[in-house]
Amino acid sequence: MAKNTSCGVQLRIRGKVQGVGFRPFVWQLAQQLNLHGDVCNDGDGVEVRLLEDPETFLVQLHQHCPPLARIDSVEREPYIWSQLPTEFTIRQSTGGTMNTQIVPDAATCPACLAEMNTPGERRYRYPFINCTHCGPRFTIIRAMPYDRPFTVMAA
Protein backbone atom coordinates (compact mmCIF):
# COMPACT_ATOMS: atom_id res chain seq x y z
CA MET A 1 0.00 0.00 0.00
CA ALA A 2 1.46 3.41 -0.91
CA LYS A 3 2.32 5.82 1.88
CA ASN A 4 0.54 8.73 0.19
CA THR A 5 -2.86 7.15 0.74
CA SER A 6 -4.86 7.51 3.94
CA CYS A 7 -6.33 4.00 3.78
CA GLY A 8 -4.84 1.32 6.00
CA VAL A 9 -6.01 -1.61 8.06
CA GLN A 10 -7.17 -2.05 11.64
CA LEU A 11 -6.59 -5.40 13.32
CA ARG A 12 -8.54 -6.49 16.39
CA ILE A 13 -6.58 -9.22 18.20
CA ARG A 14 -8.42 -11.18 20.89
CA GLY A 15 -7.20 -13.80 23.32
CA LYS A 16 -4.60 -13.73 26.07
CA VAL A 17 -2.81 -10.68 24.73
CA GLN A 18 -2.56 -8.31 27.71
CA GLY A 19 0.09 -8.55 30.40
CA VAL A 20 2.31 -10.85 28.32
CA GLY A 21 4.59 -8.38 26.51
CA PHE A 22 2.36 -8.39 23.44
CA ARG A 23 2.49 -4.66 22.62
CA PRO A 24 6.32 -4.50 22.81
CA PHE A 25 6.43 -7.67 20.68
CA VAL A 26 4.13 -6.04 18.09
CA TRP A 27 6.30 -2.89 18.15
CA GLN A 28 9.49 -4.91 17.58
CA LEU A 29 7.86 -6.85 14.75
CA ALA A 30 6.67 -3.61 13.14
CA GLN A 31 10.21 -2.19 13.39
CA GLN A 32 11.67 -5.30 11.73
CA LEU A 33 9.15 -5.04 8.89
CA ASN A 34 9.44 -1.24 8.59
CA LEU A 35 5.71 -0.74 9.20
CA HIS A 36 3.92 2.48 10.14
CA GLY A 37 1.00 2.70 12.57
CA ASP A 38 0.32 1.93 16.21
CA VAL A 39 -0.79 -0.61 18.82
CA CYS A 40 -2.77 -0.30 22.05
CA ASN A 41 -4.62 -2.34 24.66
CA ASP A 42 -8.36 -1.89 24.98
CA GLY A 43 -11.34 -3.69 26.42
CA ASP A 44 -11.40 -6.31 23.66
CA GLY A 45 -7.70 -7.17 23.62
CA VAL A 46 -5.20 -5.40 21.38
CA GLU A 47 -5.82 -3.03 18.47
CA VAL A 48 -3.18 -2.66 15.75
CA ARG A 49 -3.51 -0.02 13.02
CA LEU A 50 -1.19 -0.30 10.02
CA LEU A 51 -0.63 1.85 6.98
CA GLU A 52 0.87 -1.03 4.98
CA ASP A 53 -0.44 -4.44 3.95
CA PRO A 54 -0.40 -6.70 7.04
CA GLU A 55 0.09 -10.15 5.44
CA THR A 56 3.75 -10.71 6.44
CA PHE A 57 3.06 -9.09 9.81
CA LEU A 58 0.18 -11.50 10.51
CA VAL A 59 2.21 -14.58 9.57
CA GLN A 60 5.07 -13.57 11.86
CA LEU A 61 2.66 -12.49 14.59
CA HIS A 62 1.32 -16.04 14.80
CA GLN A 63 4.71 -17.74 14.34
CA HIS A 64 6.59 -15.75 17.00
CA CYS A 65 3.89 -14.90 19.54
CA PRO A 66 5.19 -14.37 23.14
CA PRO A 67 5.16 -17.58 25.22
CA LEU A 68 2.34 -16.58 27.59
CA ALA A 69 0.19 -15.06 24.84
CA ARG A 70 -2.56 -16.85 22.95
CA ILE A 71 -4.23 -15.39 19.88
CA ASP A 72 -7.83 -16.58 19.63
CA SER A 73 -8.91 -14.39 16.74
CA VAL A 74 -7.80 -11.57 14.46
CA GLU A 75 -10.43 -9.38 12.81
CA ARG A 76 -9.45 -7.09 9.98
CA GLU A 77 -11.17 -4.02 8.60
CA PRO A 78 -10.20 -0.93 6.60
CA TYR A 79 -8.95 2.08 8.53
CA ILE A 80 -8.84 5.67 7.29
CA TRP A 81 -5.95 7.68 8.70
CA SER A 82 -6.69 11.34 9.41
CA GLN A 83 -2.93 11.91 9.59
CA LEU A 84 -0.45 9.48 8.06
CA PRO A 85 1.88 7.84 10.60
CA THR A 86 5.62 8.37 10.12
CA GLU A 87 6.63 5.57 12.50
CA PHE A 88 5.15 2.76 14.59
CA THR A 89 4.19 3.64 18.16
CA ILE A 90 2.59 2.15 21.25
CA ARG A 91 -0.50 4.24 21.98
CA GLN A 92 -1.99 4.84 25.40
CA SER A 93 -4.51 2.13 26.25
CA THR A 94 -8.21 2.81 26.03
CA GLY A 95 -10.93 1.62 28.38
CA GLY A 96 -14.43 0.45 27.68
CA THR A 97 -16.26 -2.73 28.48
CA MET A 98 -13.72 -5.40 29.33
CA ASN A 99 -14.10 -8.52 27.21
CA THR A 100 -10.46 -9.61 27.21
CA GLN A 101 -8.86 -12.41 29.20
CA ILE A 102 -6.56 -11.94 32.18
CA VAL A 103 -3.54 -14.21 31.99
CA PRO A 104 -2.95 -16.36 35.09
CA ASP A 105 0.25 -16.11 37.10
CA ALA A 106 3.12 -18.10 35.58
CA ALA A 107 5.96 -20.01 37.20
CA THR A 108 9.41 -18.45 37.11
CA CYS A 109 11.03 -19.12 33.74
CA PRO A 110 14.46 -20.77 33.30
CA ALA A 111 16.12 -17.47 32.31
CA CYS A 112 14.93 -15.73 35.49
CA LEU A 113 15.91 -18.72 37.64
CA ALA A 114 19.39 -18.64 36.12
CA GLU A 115 19.72 -14.91 36.80
CA MET A 116 18.43 -15.32 40.36
CA ASN A 117 20.98 -18.06 41.09
CA THR A 118 24.03 -16.44 39.48
CA PRO A 119 26.29 -14.41 41.82
CA GLY A 120 27.04 -10.99 40.38
CA GLU A 121 23.76 -10.75 38.47
CA ARG A 122 21.58 -7.73 39.22
CA ARG A 123 18.74 -9.86 40.61
CA TYR A 124 20.89 -12.46 42.39
CA ARG A 125 18.76 -14.07 45.12
CA TYR A 126 15.91 -11.63 44.46
CA PRO A 127 12.80 -13.69 45.30
CA PHE A 128 10.33 -11.59 43.26
CA ILE A 129 12.16 -11.90 39.94
CA ASN A 130 9.93 -12.00 36.85
CA CYS A 131 9.84 -10.95 33.21
CA THR A 132 7.35 -10.78 30.34
CA HIS A 133 7.52 -14.58 30.13
CA CYS A 134 6.86 -15.40 33.79
CA GLY A 135 5.66 -14.12 37.15
CA PRO A 136 2.45 -12.67 38.54
CA ARG A 137 -0.33 -11.38 36.33
CA PHE A 138 -3.73 -12.17 37.82
CA THR A 139 -2.67 -11.48 41.43
CA ILE A 140 -1.29 -8.00 40.71
CA ILE A 141 -3.94 -6.56 38.38
CA ARG A 142 -6.31 -3.96 39.81
CA ALA A 143 -8.14 -2.96 36.62
CA MET A 144 -8.10 -3.52 32.89
CA PRO A 145 -6.67 -2.86 30.40
CA TYR A 146 -3.46 -4.44 31.71
CA ASP A 147 -1.07 -1.50 32.07
CA ARG A 148 1.42 -0.78 34.83
CA PRO A 149 -0.73 2.02 36.38
CA PHE A 150 -3.50 -0.55 36.91
CA THR A 151 -1.27 -3.01 38.78
CA VAL A 152 0.37 -3.09 42.20
CA MET A 153 3.57 -2.07 40.35
CA ALA A 154 2.24 1.46 39.81
CA ALA A 155 4.73 4.06 40.99
Secondary structure per residue as TSV (DSSP state, phi and psi in degrees):
chain	resnum	aa	ss	phi	psi
A	1	M	-	360.0	133.4
A	2	A	-	-71.2	146.4
A	3	K	T	-76.2	-10.3
A	4	N	T	-89.5	4.4
A	5	T	S	-100.4	156.1
A	6	S	-	-100.1	5.2
A	7	C	E	-94.5	131.0
A	8	G	E	-138.8	-151.6
A	9	V	E	-137.2	143.6
A	10	Q	E	-113.6	129.0
A	11	L	E	-111.5	130.5
A	12	R	E	-106.9	113.6
A	13	I	E	-109.0	120.3
A	14	R	E	-114.0	154.4
A	15	G	E	135.4	-151.4
A	16	K	E	-91.8	84.2
A	17	V	-	-126.1	6.8
A	18	Q	S	-117.5	138.2
A	19	G	S	80.8	17.7
A	20	V	S	-128.0	14.5
A	21	G	S	76.6	24.5
A	22	F	H	-71.6	-44.6
A	23	R	H	-63.3	-46.7
A	24	P	H	-61.1	-35.0
A	25	F	H	-62.8	-45.7
A	26	V	H	-61.8	-42.1
A	27	W	H	-60.6	-47.3
A	28	Q	H	-61.6	-42.4
A	29	L	H	-62.7	-42.8
A	30	A	H	-62.6	-38.4
A	31	Q	H	-63.6	-44.6
A	32	Q	H	-61.7	-35.7
A	33	L	T	-94.3	2.5
A	34	N	T	56.1	48.7
A	35	L	-	-96.3	158.1
A	36	H	-	-121.1	136.4
A	37	G	E	152.3	-145.2
A	38	D	E	-160.3	171.1
A	39	V	E	-142.0	145.8
A	40	C	E	-155.5	157.1
A	41	N	E	-82.5	148.7
A	42	D	E	-151.3	-171.9
A	43	G	T	-64.0	-21.2
A	44	D	T	-98.9	-7.1
A	45	G	E	139.1	-113.7
A	46	V	E	-130.6	137.1
A	47	E	E	-111.0	129.5
A	48	V	E	-121.0	129.2
A	49	R	E	-117.1	126.4
A	50	L	E	-124.8	144.3
A	51	L	S	-81.3	-36.5
A	52	E	S	-92.0	171.9
A	53	D	-	-63.0	131.7
A	54	P	-	-92.7	7.5
A	55	E	H	-57.7	-53.2
A	56	T	H	-63.3	-40.4
A	57	F	H	-56.6	-47.7
A	58	L	H	-64.7	-40.1
A	59	V	H	-61.3	-48.9
A	60	Q	H	-70.1	-31.4
A	61	L	H	-58.4	-46.1
A	62	H	H	-72.7	-37.8
A	63	Q	H	-71.7	-31.4
A	64	H	T	-121.5	24.9
A	65	C	-	-54.8	141.1
A	66	P	-	-54.2	148.8
A	67	P	T	-55.1	-39.1
A	68	L	T	-85.9	-9.5
A	69	A	-	-82.8	154.3
A	70	R	E	-143.7	121.0
A	71	I	E	-91.7	116.5
A	72	D	E	-90.4	-36.7
A	73	S	E	-157.7	153.4
A	74	V	E	-132.0	117.8
A	75	E	E	-103.1	145.2
A	76	R	E	-130.0	134.3
A	77	E	E	-149.5	158.0
A	78	P	E	-63.0	150.6
A	79	Y	E	-136.4	131.2
A	80	I	E	-100.7	118.3
A	81	W	-	-81.1	130.1
A	82	S	S	-79.5	-28.7
A	83	Q	S	-140.2	126.8
A	84	L	-	-66.6	132.9
A	85	P	-	-73.3	145.0
A	86	T	S	-105.6	-4.3
A	87	E	S	-156.5	-175.4
A	88	F	E	-112.4	128.7
A	89	T	E	-129.0	162.1
A	90	I	E	-98.8	113.4
A	91	R	-	-81.2	159.3
A	92	Q	-	-63.5	139.2
A	93	S	-	-64.7	154.2
A	94	T	-	-115.9	154.4
A	95	G	-	-89.0	-140.5
A	96	G	S	110.2	-176.1
A	97	T	S	-65.1	129.3
A	98	M	-	-86.7	114.1
A	99	N	-	-118.9	5.1
A	100	T	S	-90.7	166.7
A	101	Q	-	-95.9	141.6
A	102	I	-	-92.4	129.8
A	103	V	-	-75.8	136.9
A	104	P	-	-70.0	163.7
A	105	D	-	-59.9	150.1
A	106	A	B	-125.5	144.4
A	107	A	-	-60.6	153.9
A	108	T	-	-60.2	131.0
A	109	C	-	-78.3	162.2
A	110	P	H	-57.3	-37.5
A	111	A	H	-64.9	-42.2
A	112	C	H	-68.9	-39.7
A	113	L	H	-61.1	-41.6
A	114	A	H	-63.0	-44.1
A	115	E	H	-63.7	-42.3
A	116	M	H	-65.1	-28.2
A	117	N	T	-102.5	9.5
A	118	T	S	-108.3	111.7
A	119	P	T	-55.7	140.6
A	120	G	T	92.8	-17.9
A	121	E	S	-73.4	151.4
A	122	R	T	-57.3	-37.5
A	123	R	T	-107.1	29.8
A	124	Y	T	-57.5	124.1
A	125	R	T	61.0	19.5
A	126	Y	-	-82.9	113.7
A	127	P	T	-72.6	-15.5
A	128	F	T	-103.4	20.4
A	129	I	-	-58.5	140.6
A	130	N	-	-163.9	168.7
A	131	C	B	-149.3	-169.4
A	132	T	T	-70.4	-10.1
A	133	H	T	-102.5	-6.2
A	134	C	B	-156.3	172.7
A	135	G	B	100.5	-172.4
A	136	P	-	-71.8	145.1
A	137	R	S	-135.8	-68.0
A	138	F	T	-59.5	-40.9
A	139	T	T	-75.2	-13.3
A	140	I	T	-109.6	-6.3
A	141	I	B	-80.1	135.5
A	142	R	-	-105.9	-31.0
A	143	A	S	-157.5	164.6
A	144	M	S	-111.3	155.3
A	145	P	S	-69.3	161.4
A	146	Y	-	-74.4	96.6
A	147	D	-	-134.2	152.4
A	148	R	G	-48.8	-42.9
A	149	P	G	-61.3	-18.7
A	150	F	G	-100.7	17.6
A	151	T	B	-122.6	172.8
A	152	V	T	-70.3	-5.9
A	153	M	T	-85.9	0.7
A	154	A	-	-59.6	137.6
A	155	A	-	-82.3	360.0
